[in-house]
Amino acid sequence: MIKDRVLGAWETWTSSLAERFRGTRRDAGAGFVEYAGLMILIAGIFVAIDSLGLDGLISGAVLDAISNVIGG
């Protein structure tokens, strides 16, 4: 009973996955949309860091960490 349900779910998932890669429901534009969303997110982080004035604090912390690691 459970084995049949799991096997049926597996067959449904694999056929759906294969159809997305090769078939009519192909996610052709998803890569560009995801890339654009990631770039917007990164730009938002940079704007937030700059507007809050955290850029000097972050660079100072990174320089201190590097100095601690190399012993300088």
FITORLO-224619 format. One record per residue (C-alpha): residue number from 1; chain; residue in three letters; x, y, z. Coordinates in steps of 0.02 Angstrom, whole numbers, m for minus. Example, Ala and Ser with C-alpha at 12.3 -4.5 7.8 and 13.67 -1.06 7.14 Angstrom:
BEGIN
<node i="1" ch="A" aa="ALA" x="615" y="m225" z="390"/>
<node i="2" ch="A" aa="SER" x="684" y="m53" z="357"/>
END
This chain:
BEGIN
<node i="1" ch="A" aa="MET" x="0" y="0" z="0"/>
<node i="2" ch="A" aa="ILE" x="128" y="130" z="55"/>
<node i="3" ch="A" aa="LYS" x="255" y="60" z="m68"/>
<node i="4" ch="A" aa="ASP" x="131" y="86" z="m211"/>
<node i="5" ch="A" aa="ARG" x="95" y="265" z="m156"/>
<node i="6" ch="A" aa="VAL" x="280" y="307" z="m143"/>
<node i="7" ch="A" aa="LEU" x="315" y="227" z="m311"/>
<node i="8" ch="A" aa="GLY" x="170" y="323" z="m389"/>
<node i="9" ch="A" aa="ALA" x="232" y="487" z="m316"/>
<node i="10" ch="A" aa="TRP" x="408" y="449" z="m379"/>
<node i="11" ch="A" aa="GLU" x="344" y="414" z="m555"/>
<node i="12" ch="A" aa="THR" x="240" y="573" z="m554"/>
<node i="13" ch="A" aa="TRP" x="387" y="677" z="m494"/>
<node i="14" ch="A" aa="THR" x="510" y="606" z="m620"/>
<node i="15" ch="A" aa="SER" x="391" y="626" z="m766"/>
<node i="16" ch="A" aa="SER" x="352" y="804" z="m713"/>
<node i="17" ch="A" aa="LEU" x="537" y="842" z="m698"/>
<node i="18" ch="A" aa="ALA" x="576" y="767" z="m867"/>
<node i="19" ch="A" aa="GLU" x="434" y="867" z="m945"/>
<node i="20" ch="A" aa="ARG" x="502" y="1028" z="m871"/>
<node i="21" ch="A" aa="PHE" x="673" y="997" z="m945"/>
<node i="22" ch="A" aa="ARG" x="618" y="934" z="m1116"/>
<node i="23" ch="A" aa="GLY" x="433" y="959" z="m1136"/>
<node i="24" ch="A" aa="THR" x="303" y="1092" z="m1162"/>
<node i="25" ch="A" aa="ARG" x="313" y="1156" z="m981"/>
<node i="26" ch="A" aa="ARG" x="497" y="1198" z="m998"/>
<node i="27" ch="A" aa="ASP" x="563" y="1335" z="m883"/>
<node i="28" ch="A" aa="ALA" x="661" y="1425" z="m1018"/>
<node i="29" ch="A" aa="GLY" x="659" y="1600" z="m944"/>
<node i="30" ch="A" aa="ALA" x="679" y="1552" z="m762"/>
<node i="31" ch="A" aa="GLY" x="868" y="1572" z="m764"/>
<node i="32" ch="A" aa="PHE" x="861" y="1754" z="m818"/>
<node i="33" ch="A" aa="VAL" x="725" y="1797" z="m693"/>
<node i="34" ch="A" aa="GLU" x="820" y="1717" z="m550"/>
<node i="35" ch="A" aa="TYR" x="980" y="1805" z="m602"/>
<node i="36" ch="A" aa="ALA" x="892" y="1973" z="m611"/>
<node i="37" ch="A" aa="GLY" x="813" y="1946" z="m440"/>
<node i="38" ch="A" aa="LEU" x="981" y="1902" z="m365"/>
<node i="39" ch="A" aa="MET" x="1061" y="2058" z="m439"/>
<node i="40" ch="A" aa="ILE" x="921" y="2168" z="m368"/>
<node i="41" ch="A" aa="LEU" x="945" y="2087" z="m197"/>
<node i="42" ch="A" aa="ILE" x="1134" y="2117" z="m200"/>
<node i="43" ch="A" aa="ALA" x="1110" y="2296" z="m257"/>
<node i="44" ch="A" aa="GLY" x="987" y="2323" z="m114"/>
<node i="45" ch="A" aa="ILE" x="1114" y="2258" z="11"/>
<node i="46" ch="A" aa="PHE" x="1247" y="2376" z="m57"/>
<node i="47" ch="A" aa="VAL" x="1128" y="2524" z="m50"/>
<node i="48" ch="A" aa="ALA" x="1080" y="2481" z="129"/>
<node i="49" ch="A" aa="ILE" x="1262" y="2468" z="182"/>
<node i="50" ch="A" aa="ASP" x="1304" y="2633" z="100"/>
<node i="51" ch="A" aa="SER" x="1152" y="2727" z="166"/>
<node i="52" ch="A" aa="LEU" x="1179" y="2666" z="344"/>
<node i="53" ch="A" aa="GLY" x="1362" y="2715" z="339"/>
<node i="54" ch="A" aa="LEU" x="1420" y="2540" z="377"/>
<node i="55" ch="A" aa="ASP" x="1550" y="2534" z="238"/>
<node i="56" ch="A" aa="GLY" x="1691" y="2603" z="347"/>
<node i="57" ch="A" aa="LEU" x="1643" y="2491" z="492"/>
<node i="58" ch="A" aa="ILE" x="1641" y="2335" z="384"/>
<node i="59" ch="A" aa="SER" x="1806" y="2374" z="297"/>
<node i="60" ch="A" aa="GLY" x="1887" y="2409" z="466"/>
<node i="61" ch="A" aa="ALA" x="1826" y="2245" z="536"/>
<node i="62" ch="A" aa="VAL" x="1890" y="2151" z="384"/>
<node i="63" ch="A" aa="LEU" x="2060" y="2234" z="396"/>
<node i="64" ch="A" aa="ASP" x="2070" y="2193" z="582"/>
<node i="65" ch="A" aa="ALA" x="2026" y="2011" z="547"/>
<node i="66" ch="A" aa="ILE" x="2158" y="2000" z="411"/>
<node i="67" ch="A" aa="SER" x="2287" y="2077" z="525"/>
<node i="68" ch="A" aa="ASN" x="2245" y="1951" z="661"/>
<node i="69" ch="A" aa="VAL" x="2262" y="1807" z="540"/>
<node i="70" ch="A" aa="ILE" x="2428" y="1858" z="464"/>
<node i="71" ch="A" aa="GLY" x="2494" y="1920" z="631"/>
<node i="72" ch="A" aa="GLY" x="2526" y="2098" z="579"/>
END
